[in-house]
Amino acid sequence: MNQMMKAFMAASVIALGLAGPISVARAAGAGAAYEAIEQPTDEQLQRYASAVRAVSGVVAEYQPRLEAAQDNNAKQAVRVEADQQMVDRVEAGGMSVAEYNGISHAVRKDPELRKKVERLVGQQQ
């Protein structure tokens, strides 16, 4: 994949909100849904970029299933399953959901941090 495409993909992941908070933490009572992280370390950002890629993979996998669901109950079941997959992938990468959500919040607030994450996601593709 050429560099321009990598940059576009990274920006798309962030811009489409795929790096947004994972909602299941609050719904499932899985501890703090949000850990305030204003200045994430480079190590945290590397893990976060990997988690963003993993979460975007879940979104890509479950979006067609969500669109094909016939009623609200079926849609909700797909959402719950997708949320759990996102949590599993974030945690498998060595990051808590609260940490992921905290960095997501910081990325949304700080344009420079957002650009840095976009670069990191692009480098990992």
Secondary structure, 3 states (H helix, E strand, C coil): CCHHHHHHHHHHHHHCCCCCCCCHHHHHCCCCCCCCCCCCCHHHHHHHHHHHHHHHHHHHHHHHHHHHCCCHHHHHHHHHHHHHHHHHHHHHCCCCHHHHHHHHHHHHHCHHHHHHHHHHHHHHC
